[in-house]
């Protein structure tokens, strides 16, 4: 099918673009190319005749409507978003503008186009969101987020994504737009922008810098390898029931401290320090993030039972692949270290 992917030059979006092209879909990559976007992420498919790129900001309604009319997508995968929690603490307005107003523009542009096409039943608007909209679980507990978990966002980022989720569902109920919503756990893997925890730790480690861990490192996340996530998203697009929400988890819970120790052990083996010491000696505990959620965990029963999807990569396997990728691809990440705010402590202004 012809898929319009918003945010296709970002981390998750580019994984979707690469996988969709490999499966012979036609992809229109729509991206504003803000600070975290890189066209190098899709360089492997850039010359494919099924791929095209449109530099469009989702806050620009006129440009969106023009793109829909010209490109005539059969489905939309909406991933464009501001996503870094720390940045949302320092500058929430960007998150409101992109994640809420931008999603509104995407919905209205899609609705106008869908209506003009005669409201085809096959059309899909797939909105990609986060498990952070559900708030925080008790540390050490066994409870997990389900699709029925009440929303309880705690940061400007998660509040903006919760708002966008509600907009998408409202457009389905009010206008009949065929929508799908997915809420995922923390992603990691190749092409992850180096302000996020895992790439930051890898890059800091090999440069002999401190490996900062918020608080005591006990905060728990469920980790999802980005290529598994892309596969899940295409599965939902192709097989999901319109109006349905699917939670996508990696089934790999880990505390931040254990995660960083695992990365250090992999680096000790693949890229030993000259002095023979472990990279774990560089771990440094820093002041916690304001409002830092204690634990996220997803119950993936719905997507497992209804769509027969499960992650293929364990956390240990995924981290090994990720560390190797960063060691082998310095030419990709080094230029990004000079971008706005990268390598600096953000999110301390609360």
N, C-alpha and C positions, 0 to 999 in steps of 0.2 A: 504494500500500500504506500501511498505518498504521505509521509509523516512530517509535520512541522514541529521541530524540537526547539523550544525556547531555552536559552542558556546552554546551547550545544557546544560552546567553547570552554565551558567550566569543567569541573572535576567529574561529577556524575554525568552531566549532560554529554560530555565528549565520549564517555564509555558507552552511553546509549547510542550515540551516532555511529561509533565504530562497529558496534555489534549489529545495529540495524542494517548498515550497509553490507556487512558480511552475510546477512540473511536475505539480501537482495531487495530490501525495501528501498524506496526512493526517499531521500532525506533532504529537507530544507532546514538548515541550521540558522536560527535567528538569535543573534547575540549582540549586545551593546558594546562588548569588549571593554568592560570595566576592569578594575585593577587585578582581579583574580582570574580573568579569562586569558586563554592563550590559544591562538589558532594552531600552534605547534601540537596541541593535544589531538588534533584531527588531521595532522599532516599525512598520516598513512592512508587516508581515504580522500584527500582533497582533490585528487585527479580522477576519481571514480566518476563516470558519467551519471551515476545515480545521486551524486552529492552536489549540493549548492549552498551558498552562504549569503545571508542578508544581514548587514550590520544595522540593526534596528533596536532602539530602546523601548521596552514594553511600556514605558511611561508616555510614549508618543502614540496616541490613539490613531491619528491620521496615517502614520507610517504602517501601523499594524493592519489597518483596514486595507490599505493598498497591497500589502504583502499577501493577505488572505485572498484578495480578489485575483492577484496575478499568479500566485503559486497553487491555488486550488487544492489545499490539503484534504485528505480523507480522514485524517486523525491529527490530534494535537497532543504533544507531550510537553507539559508546562513545568520546566525545571528552573527557569530564570528566577533568581532570588539573591538577596543579600543573606549570608548564612553564618557569619562568624559572631558568636555570642558576645565575645569581648568587645568587638566593634559596635555591637548594638547598645552596649552599656554606655559607651562614650558618645555615640552619635545615632540615636534612635530614629531621627527623621528620615535618613536614607532607607531604613527598613520599612517605615510606614509608606514611603513613596513607591518603592519598588515592590515590596511583598503584598501590600494591600491594594494601592491604587493601580499598580501594574497588573495585578491579577484581575482586577475589575476591567481594565482595558482589554486584557486578553479574552475575558469572558464575553464582553460586549462585541468585540470584533468577531469572535467565533460565532456568536449567536446571529449576528447580522449576516455573515457569510452562509451559515447553515440554513437560515430562513430563506435566503435568496436562492439556495440550491434546492428548495422544496422540502427541507427538513428530512434528509435521508436517515433512515434508521441505522445505517451502518456507521455513521459518523461517531467519533469518540473524542471527548475532551478529557484527557488524563492529567490530573493534577497531582504532582509529586510533592509530598510534605514530610514531616518529621515526627518522631515519637515524643519530641520535647513538648508538644502541645498538651500532653497528658499530665505534665507536672513531674513530681518526684515520688518514687517508691521508697518504702522503708528500707534502710540499709540492713543487709543480712536476712531479708525476708524471702519468701518463696512466691509472692504475688507478682503478676506480670500484667503488662498492658494488653487489653483486648480492644477490639473495635468498638466496644460499648463503654469503655472507660471514660468517665466524664472529663472534659477538658479543664485543665488547671495550669495554664502557662505561667512561668515565673520570671521570664526575661523579656526585654523588648523584642528580641528575635522570635522567641516561641510565641509571644502574643501576636506578632504580625503574621506568623504562619497559621496560627489558630484562626485569625480573622479571615485569611485567604481561604482556608478550608470551609468556613461557614458560608462565604460568598459562593463558592463552587456548588455546594449543596443547595443553596437557595436558588441558584440559576437552574438547577435541575428540577426542583419542586415547582418553581414559579413559571418557568418558560419551557420546561420539558427538554432542556439540553441534555443529551446523553453523556453523562460524566462518569468518571472513575476517580477514586481518591486512594492514594497509598501513603502510608505513614511508615517511615523506615527508621532503623536504628543507626548508630554511628558508622559511617563509611570510612574505608581506608583503602590504600592501594596505589598503583602507579598514577602519576600526574596529579597527585594531591598537593594543593597549593601550600607552600612551606610556612604558613602562619599557623597551621593546625598541628595538634600534638604529635602525631606519629612522624610526619616528615620533619618537623622542627627538632625532635629528639635525634633522629638519624643525622641530620645535617650538623646540629650542634656537637654531637658526639665526635664525629670525624674531624671537627675543627678544634677539639679540645675545650669546648665551652661548657658552662654549666647546663645540666639538663633539668629545667625547672618543672616542679610538680606542685600543683596547688594544694594548700593545706597539708594534710597528712597522707595524701595519695589514696584514701580509702573510697573515693567516689567510684561507682561501678557503672560501666557502660556495656551494652551488647554490641559487638563489633561485626560489621558486615563488609565482606570484600566487595569492592566496587563493581567488579565484573560479574559477580553473582547478583548484585543489585540490578544491574542493567538487564540481565537475563530475566529476573523477576518482573521488572517493569514491562518488558516486551510481552511476557507471558500474560500479565494482567491486561495489557492493551488488546491482545489477540483473543483471549479466552474469558476475561472477566465479565461479570454481569453489570450492565449499566445501572448507575445509582448505588453500586456496592462500594464499600471501603475494605481495603486489604492492608493489614499490617505486615511489614516485611522485616524479619529479624535474621541475624546471623547465627543465632543459637550459640553464641560465644561470649558469655559474660566474663569480664575481667575488671579488677580494680585498676586505676591509673598507675599505681605503684608497681603492681605485678606486670602490667603491660610494658612499662618502661624497662623493667628488669629483663623481660623476655627479649626486647629489642637489643639491649646491651649484650646479652649472652650470644645472640646471633652475630652481632658485630664483632665480639671477641673472637669468634670462630672464623668469620669471613674476612675481617679487616683488622687484625690485632694491633693494639697500640704498640708503639716502638719500645715503651718502657715495660711492657709485659703486664701492666695493671689492667684491671677490668674497667670497661666504660662505666660500669655501675658506680665507680668512685666519683663520677662527675654529677651524680644525682644531687640536686639542691632543692630543698623545700622552701616555697615562697608563700607569701600571704595569699589566702584563698580568694577566689573570685566572689564578688558580692552575689548572694542568692544562688550559690552553686548547688544544683540538684544533686541529691545523694546517690540515686540509683535509677537507671533505666533498664527495663527488660521487656521483651516482647513475647507474647504467646502467639505463635505462628500457625495455630491450628486451622484457621479459615483458609489461608492460601495453600496450606499443605493438603487439606482434605478436598477443597473445591477445585483447585487448579493444579494439584499434584506437583507443587513446587517446593523444593528444599535447597538450602545453600549447599554448594559442592566443596567449599574450602573451609577447613578448620582455621582457627585463629593462628595456630602455630605455622601451618602451611602458608597462610596468607601473609603473615609477617615476614617469613623467610623470602617469599617472592617479592614483597615490597622493599625490604632492605637491599636485596640484590639489584632491584631496578634502580634505586637511588644511587647505589655505588656505581652502576654502569651508565647513568644518565646525568652526570654533572652538567653537561652542556645544556640540558633542559632547565635545571633548577637554579643554577648559579645566577643567570641574569635576573631572576625573579627576586633575589634577595635585596635588590635595590628599590623595589616598589614600595609604595606608601605604607608605612607602618610595619613592614615585615621585620621580624627580629626584635621588635620593641614590645614591652609589656603594655598591653591595652586592658581596658575594662576595669580600671581601679578608681573611677570617679564617682562611684555611688556614695 
